[in-house]
């Protein structure tokens, strides 16, 4: 049996018996290496595993997520909300503007749309709900503003893209993402 067929069949079997996805993929790889006709040495598995995680720029991804979690768990998110509120909070619909500005600032730290929506986004939805905004509007505004996270540098997606394509530098992607990210935030403020 060829290695690719064995890999696919064993992955389906492991998933069918209830093995978690990450372990099913690992076990099916080991199964394909051990039982295939190709005769791959098991040293290939060990070498490729360490080669895949031996990436210095990719170390930034867990640190962005850690920074977002530390900010959400601490009072830094509240300070960021107050800071953004000082700029636009006095205007009519100021809490909506505060939502856009604070999530834009937070995007420059977290690099992830999910971290933006889960961290300060959940706090902003509660604040907007208490202030009389409809909950659906608050959630829609937060979700649409959170997409600025992958555009404004530092961005996790930009780092992964630069690692996949050797012709692109991370710094060039960060510089290229700044203006579109700010323009999207300004457009959100203009339509809100």
C-alpha angles and dihedrals in degrees: 000000000000120000095243094052091046090049093052095044094047092047090053091048093049091048092047093055091051104259111154113259097249093050092042090056092048094046093047090052091052090046092051092049094048101042104031124109092231092080100223113182114240088235086077090065093051094045095048092046092057093039090055094054096039096093120123097198091049089062087076093071099070090041092055089051091047091050091052092049093048091049093048093046094047130053094264091098091056090049089051090051092051090047092052091044091058090062101045108003094097094061124091105275088018095158090059090051089046088054092055096043096045093048089048090053091045090051088062089061107035104038092206134095092210092054090050094050095043099042116043092359094071091048091049093050090054092046092049091047091054091047092057102262115136112261092231092054091048092049093046093049092048093047094048092046093048090067088075087073097081092043104049112070134282091052128169092211092053091053092050091047091050090051091051095049116047092197093065125072124212091229092054091051091049092051091046093051098053101076097042091048092052091045091053090051091049090049090052090053091047095052096039 
